[in-house]
Amino acid sequence: MTMAEAVELGAVATSSGLSWVGVRPWRERESEREKRETE
């Protein structure tokens, strides 16, 4: 996922009444998984 997609996802979540708090933990898990796959 690109940063643009992450921002878009966050915008959708925010407009849906959710906050970035719900998006960030998911993004952090994705980042950790990507790091493991890269190494």
N, CA, C and O of each residue as an XYZ file, in Angstrom:
156
protein
N       0.847     -1.201      0.000
C       0.000      0.000      0.000
C       0.878      1.245      0.000
O       1.871      1.324      0.724
N       0.503      2.192     -0.805
C       1.259      3.446     -0.873
C       0.747      4.415      0.181
O      -0.304      4.194      0.782
N       1.489      5.479      0.398
C       1.049      6.490      1.358
C      -0.267      7.107      0.916
O      -1.131      7.387      1.747
N      -0.428      7.322     -0.387
C      -1.675      7.904     -0.906
C      -2.860      7.017     -0.567
O      -3.925      7.504     -0.189
N      -2.668      5.708     -0.705
C      -3.741      4.772     -0.376
C      -4.031      4.791      1.115
O      -5.188      4.698      1.524
N      -2.992      4.911      1.927
C      -3.179      4.960      3.375
C      -3.947      6.211      3.765
O      -4.832      6.161      4.619
N      -3.613      7.326      3.141
C      -4.304      8.590      3.422
C      -5.752      8.488      2.978
O      -6.660      8.929      3.682
N      -5.963      7.902      1.804
C      -7.329      7.744      1.294
C      -8.135      6.865      2.238
O      -9.286      7.175      2.543
N      -7.542      5.774      2.703
C      -8.209      4.872      3.629
C      -8.559      5.618      4.908
O      -9.653      5.454      5.448
N      -7.629      6.438      5.392
C      -7.869      7.219      6.610
C      -9.003      8.200      6.402
O      -9.820      8.405      7.300
N      -9.061      8.809      5.228
C     -10.119      9.778      4.932
C     -11.474      9.081      4.911
O     -12.461      9.611      5.422
N     -11.517      7.897      4.322
C     -12.761      7.131      4.274
C     -13.191      6.751      5.687
O     -14.365      6.863      6.038
N     -12.236      6.304      6.491
C     -12.552      5.908      7.864
C     -13.064      7.106      8.658
O     -14.004      6.984      9.444
N     -12.439      8.262      8.446
C     -12.840      9.461      9.176
C     -14.249      9.880      8.773
O     -15.062     10.228      9.629
N     -14.539      9.850      7.486
C     -15.870     10.250      7.016
C     -16.933      9.249      7.455
O     -18.120      9.572      7.499
N     -16.504      8.045      7.775
C     -17.443      7.014      8.211
C     -17.707      7.107      9.716
O     -18.467      6.314     10.271
N     -17.074      8.079     10.367
C     -17.284      8.246     11.805
C     -16.203      7.568     12.624
O     -16.235      7.614     13.854
N     -15.244      6.938     11.953
C     -14.127      6.316     12.664
C     -12.966      7.303     12.698
O     -13.010      8.343     12.041
N     -11.957      6.985     13.444
C     -10.823      7.889     13.539
C      -9.555      7.209     13.043
O      -9.539      6.006     12.783
N      -8.492      8.001     12.917
C      -7.202      7.459     12.484
C      -6.692      6.405     13.467
O      -5.849      5.576     13.125
N      -7.211      6.452     14.681
C      -6.771      5.485     15.695
C      -7.049      4.061     15.206
O      -6.285      3.142     15.500
N      -8.131      3.883     14.468
C      -8.474      2.564     13.964
C      -7.644      2.168     12.762
O      -7.486      0.984     12.464
N      -7.111      3.176     12.068
C      -6.341      2.898     10.858
C      -4.868      2.677     11.183
O      -4.224      1.804     10.602
N      -4.344      3.457     12.100
C      -2.910      3.394     12.390
C      -2.411      2.032     12.846
O      -1.412      1.556     12.305
N      -3.051      1.378     13.812
C      -2.541      0.061     14.231
C      -2.471     -0.918     13.059
O      -1.548     -1.727     12.973
N      -3.456     -0.840     12.156
C      -3.460     -1.721     10.994
C      -2.279     -1.391     10.084
O      -1.605     -2.287      9.576
N      -2.037     -0.095      9.884
C      -0.915      0.315      9.037
C       0.395     -0.146      9.656
O       1.292     -0.600      8.945
N       0.514     -0.032     10.972
C       1.755     -0.433     11.635
C       1.987     -1.924     11.476
O       3.123     -2.358     11.282
N       0.919     -2.717     11.555
C       1.072     -4.164     11.355
C       1.491     -4.450      9.920
O       2.328     -5.318      9.674
N       0.907     -3.715      8.969
C       1.277     -3.902      7.570
C       2.752     -3.568      7.379
O       3.468     -4.288      6.683
N       3.204     -2.487      7.990
C       4.599     -2.081      7.853
C       5.530     -3.146      8.411
O       6.548     -3.471      7.801
N       5.185     -3.679      9.554
C       6.012     -4.728     10.151
C       6.078     -5.944      9.235
O       7.143     -6.539      9.069
N       4.950     -6.317      8.640
C       4.922     -7.475      7.750
C       5.776     -7.198      6.509
O       6.503     -8.075      6.041
N       5.681     -5.976      5.981
C       6.465     -5.628      4.798
C       7.953     -5.675      5.109
O       8.746     -6.116      4.278
N       8.338     -5.224      6.300
C       9.754     -5.253      6.688
C      10.261     -6.684      6.723
O      11.355     -6.976      6.240
N       9.452     -7.588      7.305
C       9.883     -8.986      7.396
C      10.013     -9.609      6.012
O      10.914    -10.411      5.768
N       9.110     -9.235      5.108
C       9.169     -9.810      3.759
C      10.364     -9.272      2.986
O      10.914     -9.960      2.125
N      10.769     -8.034      3.296
C      11.880     -7.409      2.577
C      13.212     -7.989      3.029
O      14.118     -8.170      2.215
N      13.339     -8.282      4.319
C      14.619     -8.759      4.836
C      14.956    -10.157      4.342
O      16.005    -10.699      4.691
